[in-house]
Amino acid sequence: MRVSKNTVCLWYERHAEEAARFYAGLFPDSSLGAICRAPSDYPGGKAGDPLTVEFVVAGIPCIGINGGPRFTHSEAFSFQIATEDQEETDRYWNAIVDNGGLESHCGWCKDRWGINWQITPRVLTEAMAQGGDVAKRAFAAMMPMRKIDVAAIEAAVRG
């Protein structure tokens, strides 16, 4: 994999390779690339430990850095994954949450490495883009949800 001119760089405490393998196995258009390993021991690591990991998540090139515990993730950054139906929404949400992740609100969840995800059905995005009463109803339906319920959003859109 050739590193793109613009790449998302994600800081991991120690498990960038594990995270990259998980993402590559979960999302289409995802892959694991080059792994750069430490040539010698260093503070917090040993020779041969992964330092950086190149990967692609749903078409977005990324580099994971195993940088230690100094920095953590926040909801200020998230991947937003558009889904077509409830089955696809459930598949991604459940894979993240059931693999040591945490549920949040309004379609957001966090994986076991601290990366935030928005698992967003297109029906919700399209309803919000319509504006007016349709957007108000869809927004009101979404607000109490954790994982998005596609049927509930569709019902809200219909009024």
C-alpha positions in Angstrom: 0.0 0.0 0.0 1.4 3.4 -1.0 0.9 6.1 1.7 -1.6 8.7 0.5 -0.7 12.4 0.4 -3.4 12.9 3.2 -3.6 10.2 5.8 -5.5 10.0 9.0 -3.0 9.3 11.8 -4.4 7.6 14.9 -2.5 7.3 18.2 -2.8 4.0 20.0 -1.3 3.0 23.3 0.0 -0.3 22.1 -2.4 -2.1 19.8 -2.5 -0.4 16.4 -1.9 -3.6 14.6 -4.7 -5.4 16.4 -7.1 -2.5 15.8 -6.1 -2.4 12.1 -6.7 -6.1 11.6 -10.1 -5.8 13.3 -11.1 -2.9 11.0 -9.8 -4.6 7.9 -11.9 -7.7 8.7 -15.1 -5.7 9.5 -15.5 -3.0 6.9 -15.6 -3.4 3.1 -12.9 -1.5 1.2 -10.5 -1.9 4.1 -7.1 -3.5 4.3 -3.9 -3.9 6.4 -0.7 -2.5 4.9 2.9 -2.1 6.0 3.9 -2.6 9.6 7.1 -0.7 10.6 8.8 -2.5 13.6 11.2 -1.1 16.1 14.8 -1.8 15.1 15.9 -1.9 18.8 14.5 -1.6 22.3 13.2 1.8 23.2 11.4 3.4 26.2 8.1 1.5 26.5 8.9 -1.1 23.9 11.2 -3.8 22.6 12.9 -4.5 19.3 10.4 -5.9 16.8 7.3 -4.3 18.4 5.1 -2.5 15.8 5.7 1.2 15.8 3.4 2.2 12.9 0.8 0.3 11.0 -0.6 1.4 7.6 -4.3 0.5 7.0 -7.4 1.5 5.1 -10.8 1.8 6.8 -13.8 1.9 4.4 -11.6 3.6 1.8 -9.9 6.1 4.2 -6.1 5.7 4.4 -4.8 5.6 8.0 -1.6 5.2 10.0 -1.7 3.9 13.5 1.1 4.8 15.8 1.8 2.8 19.0 2.8 5.9 21.0 2.0 4.8 24.6 -0.5 6.2 27.1 0.3 9.9 26.7 -2.6 10.9 24.4 -6.2 9.5 24.4 -9.1 9.7 21.9 -12.2 11.8 22.3 -15.5 12.2 20.5 -14.0 15.2 18.7 -12.8 12.7 16.1 -14.9 9.8 14.8 -15.4 7.6 11.8 -18.9 7.9 10.3 -20.0 4.7 8.6 -23.1 5.1 6.4 -25.3 2.0 6.4 -28.1 0.9 4.0 -30.4 -1.0 6.4 -30.9 -2.4 9.9 -28.9 -5.5 9.2 -25.8 -3.6 8.2 -26.3 -1.1 11.1 -26.5 -4.1 13.5 -23.5 -5.9 12.0 -21.1 -2.9 12.5 -22.5 -1.7 15.8 -22.6 -5.1 17.4 -19.1 -6.0 16.1 -17.6 -2.9 17.7 -19.6 -3.0 21.0 -19.4 -6.8 21.4 -15.6 -6.6 20.9 -15.0 -4.7 24.1 -16.5 -1.4 22.9 -19.0 0.9 24.5 -22.4 2.1 23.4 -23.1 5.9 23.4 -26.0 7.9 22.1 -27.5 8.8 18.7 -25.7 6.1 16.7 -22.3 6.6 18.4 -20.1 3.9 19.9 -16.5 3.5 20.9 -14.2 0.6 20.1 -12.0 -1.1 22.6 -9.0 1.0 21.5 -10.9 4.3 22.2 -11.8 5.2 18.6 -15.3 6.7 18.2 -17.7 5.5 15.5 -20.9 6.9 14.2 -22.9 4.0 12.6 -25.4 6.1 10.6 -28.2 4.6 8.4 -28.7 6.6 5.2 -32.4 7.0 6.0 -31.4 9.2 9.0 -29.0 11.3 7.0 -31.5 11.8 4.2 -34.3 12.7 6.6 -32.1 15.3 8.2 -31.1 16.7 4.8 -34.8 17.2 3.9 -35.1 19.8 6.7 -38.5 21.0 8.0 -40.9 18.7 9.8 -39.3 15.5 8.4 -36.0 16.5 9.9 -37.6 17.4 13.2 -39.5 14.1 13.5 -36.4 12.1 12.5 -34.2 14.1 15.0 -36.8 13.6 17.8 -36.9 9.8 17.1 -33.1 9.6 17.1 -32.4 11.5 20.3 -33.2 8.7 22.8 -31.6 6.0 20.7 -28.2 4.3 21.2 -28.0 2.1 18.1 -30.2 3.6 15.4 -33.5 1.8 14.8 -34.1 2.2 11.1 -37.8 1.2 11.3 -38.4 3.9 13.9 -36.6 6.5 11.8 -38.7 5.5 8.7 -41.9 5.8 10.8 -40.9 9.2 11.9 -40.2 10.3 8.3 -43.7 9.1 7.3 -45.2 11.1 10.3 
